[in-house]
Amino acid sequence: MITTSGLARSFQVEGRRIEAVRDVDIDVSAGESVTLLGPNGAGKTTTFRMLTTLLRPTSGTATVAGHDLLSDPTGVRRRIGYVAQGGGTDGERRVFEEIELQGRLYGLSKGEARRRTGAVIEQLELTGLDKRLIRTLSGGQRRRLDIALGLVHAPPLVFLDEPTSGLDPQSRAALWRRVQTLRSELGTTVFVTTHYLEEADAYSDRVLIIDHGRIIADGTPESLKAKVAGHRVEITVPMDMVRAAVAVAEGVTDASEPVVVGDSVRFQVPKADVVIPELIRALDFASVPTKSVQVVRPTLDDIFLLLTGRSIREDAGSETPTPDGM
């Protein structure tokens, strides 16, 4: 459904050339749910914009939904749905009017647009909201409308760019349940960007991790996490004691190099049950008060940490944006 080879995009910023995406190879099969995971500034949105024909690649090739990205962008657009981060709805239009208009813009007849509008309203549980003005909708309701707009023409492939950004945890979970139901019912291929690690872990068949414009890992969530041996230990201490906690962690037997995230110090060990007594004694001897000491199973964040030496949560939102937000 998506095949790319050497896909790249660079920008000129204040006389400097910035490579936002570099030599990206992607292969997504029909019916898969694939997440492109990375911190802000890693190249997720730039990659999405290229694959959805909104941004021309500097180099490389791609086939999307059976059409060549460069020679047949119109064919690509007809076969995909795209839900952007910010949406683009008219607050003064009614829900059903906005969806029906979107269907007409995709070339559906008036009758077919009306039929498909009714279908996506039901599928995304917008029934009862269809005659409401869009500006009166809640954040979660508006996000469901955004997805309805991307699905009204029944595309075989849908791109969701940060679909749950800004939603509360309950609304995020509810939205994902609806996306998964649509996928199972319609066989839609779903390609998502997010920096919510738990979403990528729970709802993806496969995860691609991107950092500094390159794909650095590709696999199922479980296969990626299996690359991290042992357990992660996390010590939370008062901010003024972080350095002291790092010094203690550096002396733990067989521990990896500690990483600081806020007031927490993290490191990997082969067997947590063996080192925890040693760690507690060492913290007490160094007079380091602890808020908590946790042992955590490997997560996708641990994979990012293993591959890059830093936490994806630490990086999220901290990078300098490029002209298109990368």
C-alpha positions in Angstrom: 0.0 0.0 0.0 3.0 2.3 0.6 6.5 1.7 -0.8 9.2 4.3 -0.6 12.9 4.2 -1.6 15.4 6.8 -0.6 12.7 9.4 0.1 14.2 12.7 1.2 13.4 16.3 1.8 15.6 19.3 2.5 15.0 23.0 3.2 17.0 26.1 3.0 16.7 28.0 6.3 18.7 31.3 6.7 21.2 30.1 4.1 21.6 26.7 5.7 20.5 23.4 4.1 18.5 21.3 6.6 17.8 17.7 5.8 14.4 17.1 7.4 14.0 13.6 6.0 16.9 11.4 4.7 16.8 8.2 2.7 13.6 6.9 4.1 12.5 3.4 3.0 9.0 2.3 4.0 6.9 -0.7 3.1 3.3 -0.9 4.4 1.1 -3.8 3.4 -2.7 -3.5 2.7 -4.7 -3.8 5.9 -1.8 -2.9 8.3 -1.9 -0.4 11.1 1.5 1.2 11.2 2.7 4.0 13.4 5.5 6.4 12.6 6.9 7.3 16.1 9.3 10.0 17.0 9.7 13.3 18.9 8.7 16.7 17.5 11.2 17.7 14.8 12.1 14.1 13.9 10.6 14.2 10.4 7.2 12.6 11.0 5.0 15.4 9.6 7.4 16.1 6.7 7.2 12.4 5.7 3.4 12.5 5.9 3.2 15.6 3.8 5.3 14.0 1.1 3.3 10.8 1.1 0.0 12.7 0.9 1.3 14.9 -2.1 1.3 18.1 0.0 5.1 18.4 -0.2 7.3 17.3 -3.1 10.3 15.1 -2.2 13.8 16.5 -2.9 14.8 13.0 -4.0 13.7 9.3 -3.8 10.6 7.4 -5.2 7.3 6.3 -3.7 4.2 4.4 -4.6 1.1 5.2 -2.5 -2.2 3.3 -2.9 -1.0 1.9 -6.2 0.0 5.3 -7.8 3.3 6.9 -8.3 3.8 9.8 -5.9 5.7 12.0 -8.4 4.1 11.2 -11.8 0.5 10.6 -10.6 -0.2 12.7 -7.4 -3.9 13.1 -8.4 -4.3 9.3 -8.4 -2.7 9.2 -5.0 -5.2 11.8 -3.6 -8.2 9.9 -4.9 -7.2 6.8 -3.1 -6.2 8.2 0.3 -7.7 10.0 3.3 -5.7 12.5 5.2 -6.5 13.8 8.7 -4.1 16.7 9.6 -3.1 17.7 13.1 -5.1 20.9 13.2 -8.1 19.9 11.1 -9.7 22.4 8.7 -13.4 22.6 9.3 -15.8 25.5 9.0 -17.2 26.2 12.5 -20.4 27.8 11.0 -21.4 24.8 8.9 -23.4 21.9 10.3 -21.7 18.5 10.7 -23.5 16.6 8.0 -23.0 19.6 5.6 -19.3 19.5 6.1 -19.0 15.8 5.5 -21.3 15.9 2.5 -19.3 18.7 1.0 -16.1 16.8 1.5 -17.6 13.8 -0.4 -18.6 16.1 -3.3 -15.0 17.5 -3.4 -13.7 14.0 -3.8 -16.0 13.5 -6.8 -18.9 11.6 -5.3 -22.3 12.2 -6.8 -24.8 14.0 -4.6 -26.6 10.8 -3.7 -23.5 8.9 -3.0 -22.1 11.7 -0.9 -25.3 11.7 1.1 -25.2 8.0 1.6 -21.5 7.9 2.6 -22.2 10.9 5.0 -24.8 8.8 6.8 -22.5 5.8 7.0 -19.5 7.7 8.5 -21.7 9.6 10.9 -22.9 6.2 12.2 -19.5 4.6 12.2 -17.9 7.4 14.2 -20.8 7.8 16.6 -21.7 11.3 15.4 -25.4 10.4 15.3 -27.4 13.1 17.1 -24.6 15.6 16.4 -25.1 15.7 12.6 -27.2 18.9 12.7 -25.0 20.7 15.2 -22.9 23.6 14.2 -19.2 22.5 14.2 -18.2 25.3 16.5 -20.4 23.8 19.3 -18.6 20.4 19.3 -16.2 19.3 22.0 -12.6 18.5 21.1 -13.2 14.8 20.9 -16.3 15.2 18.8 -14.5 17.5 16.4 -11.6 15.1 16.1 -14.1 12.3 15.2 -15.5 14.7 12.6 -12.0 15.2 11.2 -11.7 11.5 10.7 -15.1 11.3 9.1 -14.0 13.8 6.6 -10.9 11.6 5.8 -13.1 8.5 5.3 -16.2 9.8 3.5 -14.9 8.7 0.1 -14.0 5.2 1.5 -10.3 5.3 0.8 -8.3 2.1 1.1 -5.5 4.0 2.9 -5.9 6.7 5.6 -3.2 8.9 7.1 -3.8 10.2 10.7 -1.3 12.9 11.8 -1.3 13.1 15.6 -5.0 12.1 15.7 -5.3 12.4 19.5 -3.2 15.4 20.1 -4.8 17.7 22.7 -7.4 15.2 23.8 -7.8 13.9 27.4 -6.9 10.2 28.0 -10.5 9.0 27.9 -11.2 10.7 24.6 -8.0 9.4 23.2 -8.8 5.8 24.1 -12.4 6.1 22.7 -11.1 7.6 19.4 -8.7 4.7 19.0 -11.4 2.1 19.6 -13.4 3.7 16.8 -10.4 3.7 14.4 -9.7 0.1 15.2 -13.4 -0.9 14.6 -13.4 0.9 11.2 -10.2 -0.9 10.3 -11.6 -4.3 11.1 -14.9 -3.6 9.4 -13.6 -2.0 6.2 -10.0 -3.4 5.9 -8.6 0.2 5.8 -4.9 0.5 5.9 -4.0 3.0 8.7 -0.7 5.0 8.8 -0.4 7.2 11.9 2.1 9.6 13.5 2.3 10.1 17.2 4.7 10.6 20.1 2.3 8.9 22.5 4.2 5.7 23.1 1.3 3.8 24.7 -0.8 4.4 21.6 1.8 3.0 19.3 2.3 0.0 21.6 -1.4 -0.8 22.0 -2.9 -0.1 18.6 -0.2 -0.8 16.0 0.7 -3.9 14.0 4.1 -2.4 13.4 6.1 0.7 14.5 8.6 2.7 12.6 10.8 4.9 14.8 12.2 8.0 13.1 14.9 10.3 14.5 16.7 13.2 12.8 15.0 12.3 9.5 16.0 8.7 9.4 14.1 5.4 10.1 16.2 3.8 12.9 13.9 0.9 13.8 11.1 -1.1 12.2 9.1 -4.0 13.8 6.2 -5.0 15.9 6.0 -3.4 19.3 6.8 -6.7 21.0 9.8 -7.5 18.7 11.2 -4.0 19.3 10.8 -4.2 23.1 12.5 -7.7 23.0 15.7 -5.9 21.9 16.0 -4.4 25.4 17.4 -7.0 27.8 16.6 -7.0 31.5 14.6 -4.3 33.3 14.6 -0.6 33.6 15.1 0.9 37.0 13.8 4.4 37.7 14.7 6.4 40.8 12.7 9.6 41.5 14.4 12.1 43.8 14.2 15.8 44.8 15.6 17.9 41.9 18.6 19.0 44.0 19.6 15.4 44.5 19.6 14.2 40.9 23.4 14.5 40.5 23.9 12.4 43.7 21.4 9.8 42.4 23.3 9.6 39.1 26.5 9.0 41.0 24.9 6.1 42.9 23.4 4.6 39.7 26.8 4.7 38.0 28.1 2.4 40.8 25.3 -0.3 40.5 26.6 -3.6 39.3 26.1 -4.2 35.5 23.9 -1.1 35.1 23.8 0.8 31.8 24.8 4.5 31.7 22.1 6.4 33.6 19.8 8.9 31.9 18.2 11.9 33.6 14.6 12.7 32.7 13.3 15.6 35.0 13.7 14.4 38.6 14.1 10.8 37.6 17.3 8.8 36.9 16.9 5.7 34.6 19.2 2.8 33.8 18.9 -0.8 32.6 20.0 -3.8 34.5 20.0 -7.6 33.6 18.0 -8.6 36.7 16.3 -5.9 38.9 15.6 -8.2 41.8 19.4 -8.7 42.2 20.4 -5.0 42.2 17.5 -3.4 44.1 18.8 -4.3 47.5 22.3 -3.0 46.5 20.7 0.2 45.1 18.7 0.9 48.2 21.7 0.5 50.5 23.8 2.7 48.2 21.2 5.5 48.2 20.9 5.3 52.0 24.7 5.4 52.4 24.9 8.5 50.1 22.0 10.2 52.0 19.9 10.5 48.9 16.2 10.7 49.8 13.9 8.9 47.3 10.4 9.7 46.2 10.1 6.3 44.5 12.1 3.4 43.1 10.4 1.6 40.3 11.2 -1.5 38.1 9.6 -1.1 34.7 9.2 -3.7 31.9 10.8 -2.5 28.6 8.8 0.0 26.6 9.1 1.7 23.2 10.7 4.6 25.0 13.5 2.2 26.1 14.0 1.3 22.5 14.4 4.9 21.6 16.7 5.4 24.5 18.8 2.3 23.4 19.0 3.6 19.8 19.6 7.3 20.4 20.9 7.7 24.0 18.0 9.8 25.1 14.3 9.6 25.9 11.6 10.3 23.4 9.5 12.0 26.1 12.4 14.2 27.0 12.7 15.3 23.4 8.9 15.7 22.6 8.2 19.4 21.9 11.8 20.5 22.6 13.3 20.7 19.2 13.5 23.8 17.0 10.8 23.6 14.3 11.7 23.7 10.6 9.6 25.6 8.0 6.9 22.9 8.0 7.3 21.7 11.6 9.0 18.5 10.3 
